């Protein structure tokens, strides 16, 4: 199977494909059911696998998303790079609604996520100091320079649990730490993508100023949906341009070898259930009959 590009985002992105020739693919995983069927089609002539993170019609809370199943399904479908689209709140004045932040760091505030494929007798510790693929970010940055709109070349994304928005005390604390944007989903995806040896990057679309900005109205769902709707066509244009620019240079990142020196458990000590569950992820290192 040739390597595909994955896109994770809102259900409103279905129309980003080049034409109507889209295949819906349901995928079974050892971790349960992904958020929805995967849509497979062409964008800029490249085969793309799209998944609505919260399911069609936005049915799943951020804490209810089965992140492990979502990323495992991408791996099973031959995805080697994931472009994640995320709505975020701004924590600093320079990040304005409708701006796009090309995130380079994350800070975890979640408490309820299944954020690793490992465990149950199988131990691995992947490097995660740089949680976003540097090669994929560079390609996004080079594409952004050719597009209209305001793009910020880096930023730290605070991943809160949700589903409620921040208190003012929380929002101002994050600001005092120098964090840039806040959202509810992307860090767990990034962790699991690294374990699955899939390159991962986030395009964060700013929708509001969270609740810290006294001169702005407090964040509401209506405000966010209005900005998302206004920005939908721009988002599709950016995604198509980025995908068109992907795969044109040789990859130099280490994402595709993240597990090479990270698995601690001896192969002969790995329990069979763990070995079976992780087959798609570990098979280039550990064969089923070992």
KOLTOR-911432 format. One record per residue: residue in three letters; x, y, z of N, C-alpha, C in turn. Coordinates in nm, 3 decimals. Layout:
  type      n.X      n.Y      n.Z     ca.X     ca.Y     ca.Z      c.X      c.Y      c.Z
   ALA        X        Y        Z        X        Y        Z        X        Y        Z
...
end
This chain:
  type      n.X      n.Y      n.Z     ca.X     ca.Y     ca.Z      c.X      c.Y      c.Z
   UNK    0.084   -0.120    0.000    0.000    0.000    0.000    0.088    0.125    0.000
   UNK    0.059    0.218   -0.093    0.137    0.342   -0.096    0.104    0.428    0.025
   UNK    0.199    0.513    0.064    0.178    0.598    0.180    0.077    0.706    0.149
   UNK   -0.013    0.726    0.243   -0.120    0.825    0.227   -0.101    0.939    0.326
   UNK   -0.171    1.048    0.301   -0.171    1.164    0.390   -0.302    1.161    0.468
   UNK   -0.293    1.178    0.598   -0.412    1.182    0.681   -0.449    1.324    0.716
   UNK   -0.579    1.350    0.724   -0.630    1.479    0.773   -0.733    1.448    0.880
   UNK   -0.715    1.508    0.997   -0.812    1.497    1.106   -0.868    1.636    1.133
   UNK   -0.999    1.647    1.137   -1.059    1.779    1.160   -1.207    1.771    1.179
   UNK   -1.275    1.881    1.152   -1.420    1.887    1.170   -1.494    1.822    1.054
   UNK   -1.617    1.780    1.081   -1.697    1.712    0.979   -1.728    1.804    0.861
   UNK   -1.716    1.934    0.879   -1.742    2.028    0.770   -1.636    2.029    0.662
   UNK   -1.530    1.949    0.679   -1.421    1.948    0.580   -1.440    1.843    0.471
   UNK   -1.553    1.771    0.470   -1.571    1.666    0.370   -1.559    1.719    0.227
   UNK   -1.602    1.842    0.203   -1.600    1.894    0.067   -1.462    1.938    0.021
   UNK   -1.358    1.910    0.100   -1.224    1.951    0.060   -1.166    1.862   -0.050
   UNK   -1.226    1.745   -0.076   -1.173    1.655   -0.179   -1.190    1.716   -0.318
   UNK   -1.103    1.675   -0.410   -1.101    1.731   -0.545   -1.231    1.706   -0.620
   UNK   -1.294    1.593   -0.597   -1.418    1.560   -0.667   -1.503    1.473   -0.577
   UNK   -1.614    1.424   -0.630   -1.706    1.346   -0.550   -1.670    1.199   -0.538
   UNK   -1.558    1.158   -0.595   -1.519    1.018   -0.592   -1.449    0.987   -0.460
   UNK   -1.529    0.968   -0.356   -1.477    0.946   -0.221   -1.527    0.812   -0.169
   UNK   -1.437    0.733   -0.113   -1.470    0.603   -0.057   -1.481    0.614    0.094
   UNK   -1.587    0.561    0.151   -1.604    0.555    0.296   -1.555    0.420    0.345
   UNK   -1.463    0.421    0.441   -1.401    0.297    0.488   -1.414    0.286    0.641
   UNK   -1.489    0.185    0.687   -1.495    0.157    0.829   -1.378    0.067    0.867
   UNK   -1.313    0.097    0.978   -1.193    0.023    1.018   -1.212   -0.032    1.159
   UNK   -1.184   -0.160    1.175   -1.184   -0.222    1.307   -1.044   -0.209    1.367
   UNK   -1.038   -0.180    1.496   -0.909   -0.170    1.564   -0.915   -0.246    1.697
   UNK   -0.801   -0.283    1.751   -0.800   -0.349    1.882   -0.845   -0.257    1.995
   UNK   -0.856   -0.128    1.965   -0.889   -0.030    2.068   -1.033    0.020    2.056
   UNK   -1.113   -0.049    1.975   -1.251   -0.009    1.960   -1.276    0.063    1.828
   UNK   -1.385    0.137    1.824   -1.431    0.199    1.700   -1.380    0.342    1.688
   UNK   -1.323    0.378    1.573   -1.283    0.518    1.551   -1.406    0.611    1.553
   UNK   -1.379    0.740    1.549   -1.486    0.840    1.559   -1.590    0.823    1.450
   UNK   -1.551    0.776    1.333   -1.643    0.759    1.221   -1.572    0.678    1.113
   UNK   -1.642    0.657    1.002   -1.577    0.598    0.885   -1.473    0.695    0.832
   UNK   -1.365    0.643    0.775   -1.262    0.725    0.712   -1.305    0.752    0.567
   UNK   -1.289    0.876    0.524   -1.319    0.913    0.385   -1.187    0.917    0.308
   UNK   -1.180    0.845    0.198   -1.057    0.836    0.119   -1.082    0.893   -0.020
   UNK   -1.004    0.994   -0.057   -1.020    1.057   -0.187   -0.893    1.131   -0.225
   UNK   -0.904    1.218   -0.325   -0.788    1.291   -0.375   -0.795    1.438   -0.338
   UNK   -0.681    1.493   -0.295   -0.664    1.636   -0.275   -0.533    1.674   -0.343
   UNK   -0.539    1.769   -0.432   -0.420    1.809   -0.510   -0.353    1.688   -0.574
   UNK   -0.434    1.592   -0.616   -0.383    1.473   -0.684   -0.322    1.369   -0.593
   UNK   -0.324    1.391   -0.461   -0.264    1.296   -0.366   -0.376    1.224   -0.290
   UNK   -0.352    1.096   -0.260   -0.452    1.018   -0.187   -0.452    1.058   -0.040
   UNK   -0.569    1.097    0.007   -0.584    1.151    0.142   -0.691    1.071    0.218
   UNK   -0.663    1.046    0.345   -0.757    0.980    0.434   -0.807    1.083    0.536
   UNK   -0.936    1.111    0.534   -0.993    1.213    0.623   -1.081    1.148    0.730
   UNK   -1.067    1.198    0.853   -1.150    1.151    0.964   -1.206    1.269    1.041
   UNK   -1.339    1.277    1.057   -1.396    1.380    1.143   -1.374    1.342    1.290
   UNK   -1.296    1.420    1.360   -1.250    1.387    1.495   -1.365    1.359    1.591
   UNK   -1.471    1.437    1.581   -1.584    1.423    1.673   -1.700    1.345    1.613
   UNK   -1.678    1.281    1.497   -1.784    1.208    1.430   -1.872    1.302    1.349
   UNK   -1.943    1.246    1.253   -2.036    1.328    1.173   -2.139    1.390    1.265
   UNK   -2.164    1.518    1.243   -2.260    1.589    1.327   -2.205    1.630    1.462
   UNK   -2.075    1.609    1.484   -2.006    1.649    1.608   -2.076    1.588    1.730
   UNK   -2.065    1.456    1.743   -2.136    1.382    1.847   -2.052    1.353    1.971
   UNK   -1.919    1.365    1.959   -1.831    1.321    2.067   -1.765    1.438    2.137
   UNK   -1.770    1.438    2.271   -1.693    1.534    2.349   -1.544    1.508    2.328
   UNK   -1.459    1.608    2.351   -1.315    1.584    2.340   -1.266    1.466    2.424
   UNK   -1.322    1.449    2.543   -1.281    1.338    2.631   -1.339    1.205    2.586
   UNK   -1.439    1.207    2.499   -1.501    1.084    2.451   -1.440    1.033    2.321
   UNK   -1.361    1.115    2.255   -1.298    1.073    2.129   -1.206    0.953    2.157
   UNK   -1.217    0.850    2.075   -1.131    0.732    2.090   -1.003    0.757    2.009
   UNK   -0.911    0.830    2.069   -0.789    0.872    2.000   -0.705    0.753    1.955
   UNK   -0.696    0.652    2.038   -0.615    0.535    2.001   -0.672    0.467    1.877
   UNK   -0.802    0.449    1.873   -0.864    0.387    1.756   -0.845    0.475    1.633
   UNK   -0.858    0.606    1.649   -0.844    0.698    1.535   -0.705    0.690    1.472
   UNK   -0.601    0.693    1.556   -0.464    0.691    1.503   -0.427    0.552    1.453
   UNK   -0.469    0.449    1.524   -0.441    0.312    1.480   -0.505    0.288    1.343
   UNK   -0.629    0.339    1.324   -0.696    0.325    1.196   -0.620    0.393    1.085
   UNK   -0.563    0.511    1.114   -0.480    0.580    1.015   -0.359    0.494    0.978
   UNK   -0.296    0.436    1.078   -0.179    0.350    1.053   -0.219    0.230    0.967
   UNK   -0.330    0.172    1.000   -0.377    0.054    0.928   -0.408    0.085    0.782
   UNK   -0.448    0.209    0.754   -0.482    0.251    0.618   -0.360    0.304    0.542
   UNK   -0.242    0.292    0.600   -0.121    0.330    0.528   -0.086    0.476    0.533
   UNK   -0.138    0.549    0.632   -0.107    0.691    0.646    0.032    0.709    0.707
   UNK    0.113    0.796    0.647    0.248    0.821    0.700    0.263    0.963    0.755
   UNK    0.169    1.052    0.723    0.173    1.190    0.771    0.030    1.235    0.804
   UNK    0.014    1.302    0.916   -0.118    1.352    0.955   -0.113    1.503    0.970
   UNK   -0.205    1.569    0.904   -0.225    1.712    0.919   -0.352    1.729    1.002
   UNK   -0.338    1.783    1.122   -0.450    1.798    1.213   -0.500    1.942    1.213
   UNK   -0.630    1.958    1.193   -0.694    2.089    1.191   -0.768    2.109    1.322
   UNK   -0.744    2.220    1.389   -0.799    2.240    1.523   -0.845    2.383    1.543
   UNK   -0.961    2.398    1.605   -1.008    2.530    1.648   -0.951    2.558    1.787
   UNK   -0.896    2.678    1.807   -0.833    2.712    1.935   -0.872    2.852    1.980
   UNK   -0.858    2.873    2.110   -0.872    3.007    2.165   -0.735    3.072    2.178
   UNK   -0.731    3.203    2.162   -0.605    3.277    2.174   -0.578    3.315    2.319
   UNK   -0.451    3.301    2.359   -0.410    3.342    2.493   -0.324    3.467    2.491
   UNK   -0.295    3.520    2.372   -0.211    3.638    2.360   -0.270    3.731    2.253
   UNK   -0.248    3.863    2.271   -0.311    3.962    2.183   -0.272    3.944    2.036
   UNK   -0.149    3.899    2.012   -0.103    3.892    1.873   -0.171    3.782    1.792
   UNK   -0.237    3.687    1.860   -0.308    3.581    1.789   -0.455    3.619    1.781
   UNK   -0.498    3.666    1.667   -0.633    3.720    1.651   -0.726    3.616    1.588
   UNK   -0.856    3.628    1.616   -0.950    3.538    1.549   -0.929    3.540    1.397
   UNK   -0.930    3.420    1.339   -0.907    3.392    1.196   -0.758    3.381    1.161
   UNK   -0.668    3.408    1.257   -0.527    3.378    1.235   -0.505    3.227    1.240
   UNK   -0.392    3.183    1.184   -0.357    3.041    1.189   -0.221    3.027    1.258
   UNK   -0.214    2.939    1.358   -0.091    2.916    1.432   -0.036    2.778    1.394
   UNK    0.089    2.775    1.350    0.156    2.649    1.315    0.227    2.600    1.440
   UNK    0.155    2.526    1.520    0.197    2.487    1.655    0.328    2.409    1.653
   UNK    0.417    2.438    1.749    0.539    2.359    1.761    0.555    2.292    1.898
   UNK    0.474    2.334    1.998    0.483    2.274    2.131    0.344    2.257    2.192
   UNK    0.336    2.166    2.289    0.211    2.140    2.362    0.237    2.141    2.512
   UNK    0.131    2.170    2.587    0.135    2.159    2.733    0.008    2.085    2.775
   UNK    0.025    1.979    2.853   -0.087    1.888    2.882   -0.159    1.926    3.010
   UNK   -0.291    1.945    3.000   -0.376    1.968    3.117   -0.490    1.867    3.123
   UNK   -0.476    1.755    3.049   -0.583    1.656    3.046   -0.565    1.555    3.159
   UNK   -0.675    1.486    3.190   -0.673    1.388    3.299   -0.743    1.258    3.264
   UNK   -0.814    1.254    3.151   -0.901    1.139    3.122   -0.866    1.065    2.994
   UNK   -0.752    1.094    2.933   -0.722    1.040    2.800   -0.640    0.911    2.806
   UNK   -0.669    0.821    2.713   -0.583    0.706    2.688   -0.478    0.754    2.588
   UNK   -0.356    0.783    2.635   -0.261    0.852    2.549   -0.139    0.768    2.511
   UNK   -0.150    0.635    2.524   -0.042    0.547    2.477   -0.100    0.415    2.428
   UNK   -0.033    0.356    2.330   -0.071    0.223    2.284   -0.009    0.115    2.372
   UNK    0.091    0.151    2.452    0.168    0.053    2.526    0.110    0.030    2.666
   UNK    0.165   -0.071    2.733    0.115   -0.113    2.862    0.078   -0.261    2.856
   UNK    0.017   -0.311    2.961   -0.025   -0.452    2.966    0.091   -0.548    2.938
   UNK    0.206   -0.516    2.997    0.321   -0.603    2.983    0.418   -0.566    2.873
   UNK    0.393   -0.457    2.804    0.478   -0.414    2.693    0.512   -0.267    2.716
   UNK    0.639   -0.238    2.743    0.682   -0.103    2.779    0.762   -0.039    2.666
   UNK    0.728    0.087    2.636    0.806    0.167    2.541    0.802    0.312    2.585
   UNK    0.910    0.385    2.561    0.919    0.526    2.596    0.973    0.602    2.474
   UNK    0.884    0.665    2.398    0.931    0.738    2.279    0.977    0.878    2.317
   UNK    1.073    0.930    2.242    1.117    1.069    2.261    1.005    1.162    2.215
   UNK    0.982    1.269    2.293    0.870    1.358    2.261    0.903    1.503    2.292
   UNK    1.033    1.533    2.300    1.075    1.670    2.328    1.025    1.768    2.224
   UNK    1.024    1.724    2.098    0.970    1.803    1.989    0.848    1.729    1.936
   UNK    0.729    1.761    1.986    0.611    1.679    1.961    0.552    1.690    1.821
   UNK    0.597    1.789    1.744    0.548    1.808    1.608    0.661    1.774    1.511
   UNK    0.628    1.704    1.404    0.729    1.666    1.307    0.795    1.790    1.246
   UNK    0.926    1.806    1.258    0.992    1.927    1.206    0.986    1.938    1.054
   UNK    0.994    1.825    0.984    0.987    1.829    0.838    0.849    1.874    0.791
   UNK    0.745    1.818    0.853    0.609    1.853    0.814    0.580    1.999    0.846
   UNK    0.626    2.046    0.961    0.610    2.187    0.996    0.680    2.278    0.895
   UNK    0.799    2.240    0.853    0.874    2.320    0.758    0.801    2.331    0.625
   UNK    0.741    2.222    0.582    0.664    2.225    0.458    0.539    2.312    0.471
   UNK    0.477    2.308    0.588    0.362    2.395    0.613    0.405    2.541    0.613
   UNK    0.517    2.571    0.677    0.569    2.707    0.683    0.600    2.760    0.544
   UNK    0.664    2.678    0.461    0.700    2.723    0.326    0.575    2.746    0.242
   UNK    0.471    2.667    0.265    0.345    2.686    0.193    0.275    2.813    0.239
   UNK    0.275    2.835    0.372    0.205    2.950    0.428    0.256    3.083    0.373
   UNK    0.385    3.088    0.341    0.444    3.212    0.289    0.383    3.253    0.155
   UNK    0.323    3.159    0.085    0.266    3.187   -0.046    0.115    3.216   -0.041
   UNK    0.057    3.208    0.079   -0.087    3.222    0.092   -0.126    3.353    0.160
   UNK   -0.250    3.396    0.134   -0.304    3.511    0.203   -0.344    3.471    0.344
   UNK   -0.354    3.569    0.431   -0.391    3.542    0.569   -0.272    3.558    0.662
   UNK   -0.300    3.555    0.791   -0.196    3.572    0.891   -0.160    3.438    0.952
   UNK   -0.035    3.397    0.932    0.015    3.271    0.985    0.124    3.301    1.088
   UNK    0.118    3.233    1.201    0.220    3.247    1.304    0.307    3.121    1.299
   UNK    0.441    3.136    1.286    0.527    3.022    1.258    0.549    2.926    1.374
   UNK    0.507    2.963    1.494    0.519    2.871    1.607    0.423    2.914    1.717
   UNK    0.405    2.826    1.815    0.318    2.858    1.928    0.298    2.735    2.014
   UNK    0.274    2.758    2.143    0.247    2.648    2.236    0.098    2.634    2.257
   UNK    0.049    2.513    2.238   -0.092    2.478    2.248   -0.116    2.413    2.384
   UNK   -0.198    2.474    2.468   -0.238    2.414    2.595   -0.357    2.322    2.567
   UNK   -0.342    2.194    2.601   -0.451    2.099    2.580   -0.526    2.080    2.711
   UNK   -0.641    2.146    2.723   -0.723    2.133    2.842   -0.818    2.015    2.826
   UNK   -0.881    1.973    2.936   -0.971    1.858    2.930   -1.106    1.893    2.869
   UNK   -1.164    2.006    2.912   -1.297    2.040    2.865   -1.402    1.948    2.929
   UNK   -1.528    1.951    2.883   -1.576    2.029    2.768   -1.605    2.176    2.799
   UNK   -1.602    2.214    2.927   -1.622    2.354    2.961   -1.502    2.437    2.916
   UNK   -1.526    2.564    2.887   -1.415    2.654    2.857   -1.346    2.693    2.988
   UNK   -1.235    2.763    2.977   -1.152    2.798    3.094   -1.223    2.895    3.188
   UNK   -1.182    2.892    3.315   -1.215    3.002    3.405   -1.118    3.117    3.373
   UNK   -1.151    3.237    3.418   -1.059    3.349    3.395   -0.926    3.327    3.468
   UNK   -0.932    3.267    3.586   -0.809    3.239    3.660   -0.718    3.144    3.581
   UNK   -0.777    3.040    3.524   -0.699    2.945    3.444   -0.641    3.014    3.320
   UNK   -0.725    3.088    3.251   -0.683    3.155    3.128   -0.567    3.251    3.155
   UNK   -0.578    3.329    3.260   -0.471    3.424    3.293   -0.344    3.354    3.341
   UNK   -0.360    3.239    3.406   -0.242    3.161    3.446   -0.168    3.110    3.324
   UNK   -0.240    3.056    3.226   -0.176    3.009    3.103   -0.105    3.125    3.032
   UNK   -0.167    3.241    3.033   -0.105    3.359    2.971    0.025    3.396    3.042
   UNK    0.022    3.387    3.174    0.142    3.424    3.250    0.257    3.327    3.225
   UNK    0.225    3.206    3.188    0.328    3.107    3.154    0.384    3.129    3.013
   UNK    0.321    3.218    2.938    0.367    3.244    2.803    0.310    3.152    2.698
   UNK    0.206    3.075    2.732    0.143    2.987    2.634    0.063    3.071    2.534
   UNK    0.035    3.013    2.418   -0.018    3.092    2.306   -0.164    3.065    2.272
   UNK   -0.201    2.938    2.260   -0.338    2.904    2.223   -0.385    2.789    2.311
   UNK   -0.517    2.769    2.316   -0.573    2.664    2.399   -0.679    2.587    2.322
   UNK   -0.675    2.454    2.337   -0.771    2.368    2.270   -0.793    2.243    2.354
   UNK   -0.869    2.147    2.298   -0.910    2.030    2.377   -0.873    1.895    2.316
   UNK   -0.795    1.892    2.206   -0.782    1.763    2.137   -0.642    1.721    2.091
   UNK   -0.557    1.812    2.048   -0.446    1.773    1.960   -0.329    1.702    2.026
   UNK   -0.303    1.726    2.153   -0.186    1.665    2.215   -0.196    1.513    2.220
   UNK   -0.312    1.460    2.252   -0.328    1.315    2.256   -0.302    1.254    2.119
   UNK   -0.352    1.319    2.015   -0.324    1.273    1.879   -0.174    1.272    1.851
   UNK   -0.106    1.378    1.891    0.038    1.389    1.865    0.115    1.279    1.937
   UNK    0.081    1.250    2.061    0.148    1.145    2.137    0.133    1.010    2.066
   UNK    0.011    0.977    2.028   -0.017    0.847    1.967    0.042    0.837    1.827
   UNK    0.040    0.948    1.753    0.101    0.947    1.620    0.251    0.919    1.629
   UNK    0.317    0.975    1.730    0.460    0.951    1.746    0.485    0.802    1.775
   UNK    0.405    0.743    1.864    0.421    0.600    1.892    0.394    0.515    1.768
   UNK    0.303    0.561    1.683    0.270    0.488    1.561    0.365    0.520    1.447
   UNK    0.466    0.603    1.473    0.567    0.644    1.375    0.504    0.715    1.255
   UNK    0.406    0.799    1.285    0.340    0.881    1.183    0.379    1.027    1.208
   UNK    0.425    1.095    1.105    0.455    1.238    1.118    0.325    1.314    1.148
   UNK    0.332    1.413    1.236    0.211    1.482    1.281    0.238    1.631    1.294
   UNK    0.143    1.712    1.247    0.153    1.857    1.264    0.013    1.914    1.278
   UNK    0.004    2.028    1.347   -0.123    2.094    1.374   -0.131    2.230    1.307
   UNK   -0.242    2.254    1.241   -0.280    2.388    1.197   -0.392    2.435    1.289
   UNK   -0.361    2.530    1.376   -0.457    2.577    1.476   -0.523    2.706    1.428
   UNK   -0.654    2.701    1.408   -0.730    2.817    1.361   -0.790    2.890    1.481
   UNK   -0.749    3.013    1.502   -0.794    3.090    1.617   -0.939    3.135    1.595
   UNK   -1.024    3.108    1.695   -1.166    3.144    1.685   -1.207    3.254    1.782
   UNK   -1.128    3.275    1.890   -1.171    3.367    1.995   -1.053    3.399    2.085
   UNK   -1.077    3.486    2.184   -0.973    3.523    2.281   -0.992    3.453    2.415
   UNK   -1.044    3.332    2.415   -1.071    3.263    2.540   -1.155    3.356    2.628
   UNK   -1.125    3.367    2.758   -1.207    3.455    2.842   -1.124    3.561    2.913
   UNK   -0.994    3.571    2.882   -0.905    3.663    2.953   -0.918    3.807    2.905
   UNK   -0.959    3.827    2.780   -0.955    3.959    2.716   -1.077    4.040    2.760
   UNK   -1.055    4.137    2.849   -1.167    4.212    2.908   -1.239    4.299    2.806
   UNK   -1.172    4.333    2.696   -1.235    4.417    2.595   -1.316    4.336    2.494
   UNK   -1.310    4.204    2.504   -1.385    4.117    2.415   -1.492    4.043    2.494
   UNK   -1.599    4.001    2.422   -1.702    3.922    2.487   -1.645    3.786    2.525
   UNK   -1.699    3.730    2.634   -1.654    3.597    2.677   -1.682    3.495    2.567
   UNK   -1.594    3.396    2.557   -1.609    3.296    2.452   -1.740    3.221    2.468
   UNK   -1.809    3.200    2.356   -1.931    3.121    2.352   -1.925    3.028    2.231
   UNK   -2.003    2.922    2.235   -2.008    2.830    2.122   -2.057    2.900    1.997
   UNK   -2.154    2.991    2.011   -2.205    3.064    1.894   -2.094    3.145    1.827
   UNK   -2.010    3.209    1.908   -1.899    3.287    1.853   -1.803    3.199    1.775
   UNK   -1.768    3.086    1.834   -1.675    2.993    1.770   -1.731    2.941    1.638
   UNK   -1.857    2.898    1.640   -1.918    2.843    1.518   -1.926    2.947    1.407
   UNK   -1.952    3.073    1.445   -1.958    3.180    1.344   -1.823    3.198    1.276
   UNK   -1.715    3.202    1.356   -1.582    3.219    1.299   -1.542    3.098    1.216
   UNK   -1.575    2.978    1.266   -1.543    2.858    1.190   -1.614    2.857    1.054
   UNK   -1.738    2.897    1.054   -1.813    2.901    0.928   -1.752    3.003    0.832
   UNK   -1.717    3.120    0.886   -1.656    3.223    0.802   -1.523    3.177    0.745
   UNK   -1.453    3.093    0.820   -1.317    3.054    0.784   -1.309    2.923    0.707
   UNK   -1.423    2.858    0.684   -1.424    2.723    0.628   -1.357    2.715    0.492
   UNK   -1.392    2.804    0.401   -1.333    2.798    0.267   -1.184    2.829    0.270
   UNK   -1.146    2.921    0.357   -1.003    2.952    0.371   -0.928    2.830    0.423
   UNK   -0.987    2.759    0.518   -0.923    2.640    0.573   -0.902    2.535    0.464
   UNK   -1.002    2.515    0.381   -0.991    2.415    0.273   -0.882    2.454    0.174
   UNK   -0.871    2.583    0.144   -0.768    2.629    0.052   -0.629    2.604    0.111
   UNK   -0.613    2.632    0.240   -0.484    2.612    0.306   -0.448    2.464    0.307
   UNK   -0.544    2.379    0.341   -0.518    2.235    0.345   -0.474    2.184    0.208
   UNK   -0.546    2.225    0.103   -0.513    2.181   -0.032   -0.373    2.226   -0.071
   UNK   -0.338    2.351   -0.036   -0.205    2.403   -0.071   -0.096    2.329    0.004
   UNK   -0.119    2.301    0.131   -0.019    2.229    0.211    0.000    2.088    0.157
   UNK   -0.110    2.020    0.129   -0.101    1.883    0.078   -0.032    1.881   -0.058
   UNK   -0.057    1.980   -0.140    0.009    1.989   -0.270    0.161    1.999   -0.254
   UNK    0.205    2.058   -0.144    0.348    2.079   -0.118    0.411    1.965   -0.040
   UNK    0.330    1.869    0.003    0.381    1.758    0.082    0.440    1.651   -0.008
   UNK    0.545    1.584    0.041    0.607    1.475   -0.032    0.699    1.518   -0.144
   UNK    0.729    1.649   -0.154    0.813    1.697   -0.263    0.962    1.695   -0.228
   UNK    0.992    1.680   -0.101    1.132    1.672   -0.059    1.152    1.546    0.025
   UNK    1.275    1.501    0.032    1.306    1.381    0.109    1.289    1.407    0.258
   UNK    1.224    1.315    0.326    1.202    1.330    0.468    1.330    1.304    0.545
   UNK    1.362    1.393    0.638    1.481    1.378    0.719    1.448    1.359    0.867
   UNK    1.319    1.364    0.901    1.280    1.352    1.041    1.299    1.209    1.090
   UNK    1.290    1.192    1.221    1.305    1.060    1.282    1.171    1.001    1.326
   UNK    1.060    1.067    1.289    0.928    1.019    1.331    0.904    0.875    1.290
   UNK    0.946    0.841    1.166    0.919    0.708    1.114    1.004    0.599    1.179
   UNK    1.096    0.640    1.267    1.179    0.544    1.341    1.169    0.567    1.492
   UNK    1.059    0.625    1.536    1.046    0.664    1.677    1.056    0.547    1.773
   UNK    1.016    0.427    1.729    1.017    0.311    1.818    1.148    0.233    1.814
   UNK    1.237    0.270    1.725    1.357    0.190    1.699    1.434    0.157    1.826
   UNK    1.455    0.256    1.912    1.529    0.233    2.037    1.444    0.266    2.159
   UNK    1.312    0.255    2.142    1.220    0.297    2.249    1.151    0.183    2.320
   UNK    1.149    0.065    2.258    1.079   -0.049    2.319    1.172   -0.117    2.420
   UNK    1.128   -0.121    2.544    1.212   -0.170    2.654    1.194   -0.320    2.678
   UNK    1.073   -0.369    2.667    1.043   -0.509    2.697    1.110   -0.602    2.596
   UNK    1.175   -0.707    2.643    1.237   -0.805    2.553    1.129   -0.872    2.469
   UNK    1.154   -0.893    2.340    1.053   -0.953    2.252    0.994   -1.083    2.306
   UNK    1.077   -1.168    2.367    1.026   -1.296    2.416    0.944   -1.283    2.544
   UNK    0.942   -1.161    2.600    0.864   -1.137    2.722    0.734   -1.062    2.694
   UNK    0.711   -1.024    2.570    0.590   -0.948    2.538    0.469   -1.041    2.540
   UNK    0.368   -1.014    2.621    0.249   -1.099    2.624    0.181   -1.102    2.487
   UNK    0.126   -1.215    2.452    0.065   -1.231    2.321   -0.048   -1.130    2.295
   UNK   -0.135   -1.100    2.393   -0.240   -1.001    2.366   -0.184   -0.864    2.328
   UNK   -0.078   -0.821    2.398   -0.016   -0.691    2.366    0.050   -0.697    2.228
   UNK    0.115   -0.806    2.198    0.180   -0.822    2.068    0.076   -0.816    1.955
   UNK   -0.039   -0.880    1.976   -0.144   -0.883    1.875   -0.205   -0.744    1.857
   UNK   -0.235   -0.677    1.967   -0.293   -0.543    1.960   -0.205   -0.447    1.882
   UNK   -0.076   -0.455    1.904    0.019   -0.358    1.848    0.078   -0.401    1.714
   UNK    0.022   -0.503    1.653    0.080   -0.559    1.532    0.109   -0.454    1.425
   UNK    0.013   -0.367    1.394    0.032   -0.269    1.287    0.146   -0.172    1.318
   UNK    0.171   -0.150    1.446    0.270   -0.050    1.486    0.410   -0.109    1.501
   UNK    0.420   -0.234    1.548    0.550   -0.291    1.580    0.602   -0.391    1.478
   UNK    0.524   -0.421    1.374    0.560   -0.535    1.289    0.692   -0.517    1.214
   UNK    0.736   -0.394    1.194    0.864   -0.378    1.126    0.982   -0.410    1.219
   UNK    0.956   -0.420    1.349    1.059   -0.452    1.446    1.043   -0.593    1.502
   UNK    0.918   -0.632    1.526    0.889   -0.760    1.593    0.787   -0.835    1.509
   UNK    0.826   -0.952    1.459    0.737   -1.033    1.378    0.645   -1.115    1.469
   UNK    0.530   -1.150    1.412    0.429   -1.219    1.492    0.479   -1.353    1.547
   UNK    0.571   -1.419    1.477    0.616   -1.550    1.521    0.738   -1.544    1.614
   UNK    0.783   -1.424    1.650    0.900   -1.416    1.739    0.857   -1.437    1.884
end
